[in-house]
Amino acid sequence: MKTWFITGVSSGFGRAIADAALAAGDRVVGTLRGEEQQAAFTALVPGRSFGIILDVTDEPAIRPAIDRVEREVGPIDVLVNNAGYGHEGTFEESTMADLRRQFEVNVFGAVAVAQAVLPAMRKRRAGHIINITSMGGLITLPGLSFYHGSKFALEGLSEALGKEVKGLGIHVTAVAPGSFRTDWAGRSMNRAPRAIADYDALMDPIREKRLAMSGKQIGNPAKLGEAVVKLVSSDNPPAHLLLGSDARTLVDRKLAELAAEYDAWDALTRSTDFGDESAAANSWA
């Protein structure tokens, strides 16, 4: 029986992963924002589901919460950094406060929770950290620049952390979902007010389409939860995992576009080296 710690289990991916882990017979500690939600989650599977109130942006509260879970429930085998939200708005129309809040939740909160679980995982030489990123951490769409920035950051943090702890028995996986039938594009989305007419032709159809597709996305959250449980059961989990056929299609397209662009500018790319053999020997490559 594994013990999972999942941030943001009131709905969406967090709840789907929690339900799948509980169905597999594991224990799940889930973070929530209110007492009623906490009580409801704890009552799901008495003795195996535990709700705790925690805001991942409240950094001083994170380590004591993790210590309490390790002491009262048991060693955390799997951390799922799921808490997050989307910010929609053009780069110019969004504020610095919007950007700071986006990174506080999507990046800094995830880092703080991961840092809190790492000491015990290192001591046990075991554990799996899963960061829920997004296909939006690998591709971009107009009107989501702040969201993409946060998810690109989490992808890079996850990959580098995985290389640092690989020899310590700890796995790290960045799970990048595509479009799933959650509230991400609906009530969970923070939308910046529109103010600059030059962006109307671009943004008005995008905002309308995104609102219209909410609740009709191709991805099934329950199947995502089951996929994450399968991921955790692997002896050799990947550093990156795409979930959703649209994610695979769009990321493949992005990789092809990158390769074509790099090839087109290859001569200029290579023209900036000193060109001597001693420098080449000290290259990162």
N, C-alpha and C positions, 0 to 999 in steps of 0.2 A: 504494500500500500504506500503510494507516494503522497507527500504533502505538497500541495500547490499554494502559492501566494499570487493572487491575481488582482491587479488594480482595476477598479471600475467595473463591478459585476452587476450593476443595477439593470443594465440592458446591453444590447448590441453584442459585439464580439466577446466582451468580458463575460457576459451571462452565458453565451453559447459555449464558450470554452469551459466555464465552471460546470454547466450541465453535463457536458461530455465527460469531464474528469470524474464527476460524481457517479455518472452512469457506469464508468469503468471500475468503480469501487474505491476510488481514491478519496483523500481528504482535501477540502478546499477552504482556504481562508481568503475571503474576498473583501475588498475595501469598498465602502459606500459613504454617502455624504449625510445621511439622516438616520435617526433612531428607528423609525418605522421600517425603512429599508433594511437596516441591520437586523431587526428582529425577524423580518420575513425571510431573509436569506439564511439565518441561523436555523430557522424552522424547516427549511427545505428537506434536509436529511439529518435529523438529530444525531449528533455525535460525529458527523463527518463534514458538515457545512458550518462555517464560522464567519459571521459578519463582523467587521470592525470598522469604526468610523475613522477615516483618514483622508485628508486632502493632500495630494502628492506635492502641492506647492508649499505646504507647511513643513519646511525642511527640518526644523528642530524636533518635530513629532515623529519623523520617519524611523530613525534608529531605535528609539524606545519601543515603537510598535513592533518592529521586527524582532527585537530581543524578547518581547513578551510572547510573540507567537512561537519562537523557538523554545521558550521555557514552558509554556502552557499547552501547546498543541503538539509540537515536535519539530525536528529539523526540517527546514524548507528544502525540498528536493528540486522544485521547479518554480521559478519566478516568471510570471507573465506581466510585462509592462504593457498594459493595454490602455490605461486612462489617457484620453486625448480628445481633441475636437478639431473641426475644420474652420478655417477663416477664409471667407470669400470676399474678394475686393481687389481692385487693381492696385498695383504697387504704389501709384501716386496718390490714390484716394484713401489708402489705409494709413493708420497713424503709428507712430513709434510705440505708443501704449498697446496697440493691437499686436505689434510684433513681439514686444516683451511678454505679453500674456500668452501668446502662442508658444513661445519657447519655454516659458515657465512650466506649462503643463506638459507639452509634447516632448520636451528634451530634458530640461533641468530636473523635473520630477522623476522621469525614468532613470536618469543618472543617479540621483540621490537614493532611490530605492535599490538599484543595482549595487551601489557602493555599500549599502547597509547589509545586504545578504552575502556579499563576497567573503568577509572574514570567516564566517562559519563554513561556507562551501570550501574555501581553501583548506581549512583545518581538516575537513572530512575528505578532501580530494575528490569531491563529487558534487554535481549540481548541473542544472541546465537553466540558462537565462534566455528567455524569449522576449524580444522586443517587437511589438506590433508596429510595423512601419506602414508602408502603403506602396502600391505601384507608383504613387505620387512621390516616393522617395527615389525613384529611378527615372520617371518621365515627368514632363510638365505640361500643364494646360493653362491657358490665359485665365486670369482672375483668381488664381490660387497661389500666388508667389510666396506669401508668408507661410502658408501650409507646406508647400513644397520645400521651402528652406528648412523648416523644422524636421521634416521627414528625411530629407537628404542628410541632415546632420545626424539623425539617429541611425541611419544606415551606416555611415562612416564610423560612428562610435562603436556600433555593434561589431563591425568587421575587425576593427583594431583590437577591441577588448578580447574577441575570440582568439586572436593570435597571441595575446599576452597570457591567457589562462589555459590554453590548450594543453600545456605540459603539466597542469595542476589538476587534471581530471574534470575540468568544468567545460561544458559546451555552451556556445552562444549562437543563437539563430535569429536573424532578422526575418520576420514573417511579413511579406508584402502582399496584402489582399488587393484585389481589384474592386469592382463595384458590387457591393453586397446589400441585401435588403434590410438595412438598418435605418436608424434615424439620422445618420451622418449628414445627409443632404437636406434634411428637414429641420426638426426642432433643435438638433444639436449643432447646427451650423451657425457660426457668427457671421453676419453679413454687414460689411461696411456700407454706410450711406453713399448713394451715387450723387456726384456733384459736378463732374466735368463732362460737358456735352461731347467732347471729342471721343470719348469712350462709349457713347451710347450704342453705336452700330455694332460694336464688338460685344459689349457686356450685357445689353438688354436681352438678346436671344439666349445667351449663355445662362443667365440667371433664371430665365423663364423655363428653359429646358431642364436645368438642374432641379428646380422645384417640381416640375412635372414628373420627373423620373423617380422621385423619392418614393420608396415603397414598391417600385417596379423593377429594381435592379436584377441582374441575372444571377448573382451569387446567393447561395443559401447559407445563412449563418450557422445553422445546426450542422451542416456538412463541414463548415470551416472548423467548428469545435472538435468534431471527430477527427479531422485531419491533424489538428494540433496534438491530440492525444496520441495518434499514430507517430507523429514526429518525435515525441518524447520517448516513445518505446524503442526508437532506433538506437543501435549501438554506435552508429556513425552519422549523426545528424548533420545536415548541411549548414553552411554559414548563412546562406540566403535561401528562402523558400517563397516562391510565388504561389498564390492561391487565387484561382479564378481564371477561366479561359480568356477573359478580356485582358487580364494582367499579362498573361503570357504573350498574347498577340501584340499588345502595345509596347511591351518591353523589347520584344524581338525587333519590332519596327525601329525603335529608338537605337538599338545596338547596330542595326544595319545602317542607319543614317549617320551615326557617329563614325563607323568604319569608313564610309564613303567620304565624309568630310575630312577625316584625318588623312586618308589617302590623297585627296585632292590637294592638300597643303603640306604633303610630306617633305617636299624639297625645302620649303621655308623652315619647317620644323627642324630638320637636320642641319640647316645652315648655321645654327647658332653655337655649335660646339667649337672648342679650341682645335680639335682634330688630331691631337698628339696621342700616342699610345698610352703614356703614363696617366693622362686624364681619363681615358677610356677604362683603364683598369680600376679606377676609383669610382666609377659610375655606380648609381643605384641599380642599374640593370645588371 
